[in-house]
């Protein structure tokens, strides 16, 4: 492969992770297809393919962790605030009190986890574009906060 082709292919490998916004798991499938097809032809494409896959797997794990924190706390917090009692005899829901309209600690933590999730997605988009630019310039780029699944 020519160096120009290597740079273009490495850049496209990074940008292919945006396929997650087109079809489910596109952020894994598209880079894997490109990387597996050309990893033996170019060390540069091999390096960049591993980097984007490691980054996408790391982002996925961080996202799962944030959802695992936020969802149960959010559900418990809302149930705690509403304080519902369901009586099966007449199927009415009685709202006890809103406890002085305070947001519980659980909802606060869930909101913070959700905000971290939003920042994580913005961080992901910015870093993918940055890595694609670096790859198109022929520079090797290593994503920050990435767990090295593929070495």
N, C-alpha and C positions, 0 to 999 in steps of 0.2 A: 504494500500500500504506500502511496505517496504521503508525505507529511501533511499536505493540505487535506487529503481524504481522511487521514487519521484524526485530525483536529475537528473536521466537520462531523464525523461519525461520533466522536467522543462528546461533542456538544449536543448532538441530537439525542444521544443516550441520556444525558442529564435532562434535557427538555421533555423527553418521552414520559417522564414521571408525571407530567401534567395530564396524562391520559386518565388519571384518577377522577378527573372532573367530567370525563366522557363516559366511562364505563367502570363498574366496580373492579377493584384490584388492578386497575390499569397502571397504577404507580409501581407495581411489581412486574406485571406481565410484559408491558412494552419494553422496559429496560432489560429484562431477562432475555427477551427475544433478540434484541440488538446485540447485547453483550455475548450471549452464547454463540451467535452466528459469526462474530468477528474477533473473539478473544484470542484465538490461536494465530490470527493474522497480524495482530498489532499489540505490543506490550502497553502502549499508551491507551488504547481502547479498553484493554483488559483492566488496567488500573482504574480508569474512570467508571467502567461498569461496576466494578467491585465497590467503589466509593458511593455511587448512587444507590446501589442495593443495600449496603450497610446503613446508609442514611435513612432510607425509606423504612427499613425494618426497625431502626431505632425510633424514628418518629411514630411509627405504629405502636411500639411498646409504650412510649411516653403517653400517647393518646389513650391507650387502654388503661393505663395507670390513673390518669386524670378522670376518666369516666368511672372507673371503679371507686374512686374517692367521692366524686360529685353525686352520682346518681343515688346511692343509698342514703347519703346525708340529706339530699334534697327531699327525697320522699319522706324520710323520718321527720325532717323539720316541718314540712307542710302538714303532716298528720298531727304533729305536736302542736302547731299553731291553731289549726282548725279545731282540734279536739272533738272529733265527730263521735257520736253515739248512734249507731244504727239499730233501731228497734224493729224487729221483724213483724210484730203484731200489726202495726199500721204503716210500715215502710216509710217512716219519715226520718229525716236526718236532723238532729238537733245540734246546733252549734253552741258549744258551751261558752267559750270566751276566746278572744283573740289575745289575751294576756297583754293588755295595754298596747296593742299594735306593734310589739317589738319583733324584730326579725331574730330568730334564734341563732345561736352559734353555729348550728348545723347548716342552716341555710347560708350563712355568711361564708363558711368554709366551702360549700358547694359553689357559690358564686365566684369565689376566688379561683377555684379549680377550673371553672368554665372560662374565666378571663385568661388564665394561663393557657388553656386549650386554644383560644383565639390567637393569643400571641405566638403560640407554637406553630400554628398554620401560617401566619404571616411570616414568621421567621423561616419556615420551610420554603415558601415561595421566593423570598428574597435570596436565600442561599442557593437554591436551584438555578436561578437566573445568574447569580454571581459565578457559580461553578461552570455553567455553560459558557460564559464569557471567558473565563480562565482557560477552559479547554479549547475554545476557538483560537485563543492566543498561543496555544501550545504549552501552557503551563500545567503542571500537575497540581491538583487541589485536593485537600483533605478537609472534609466537613467537620466542623466542631461538634462536640457532644455526641459523637457517633460511636456505637459499640461495634467493634470489628468482628462481624460474623464470618465474612469472607476475607481471607488473608492473601 
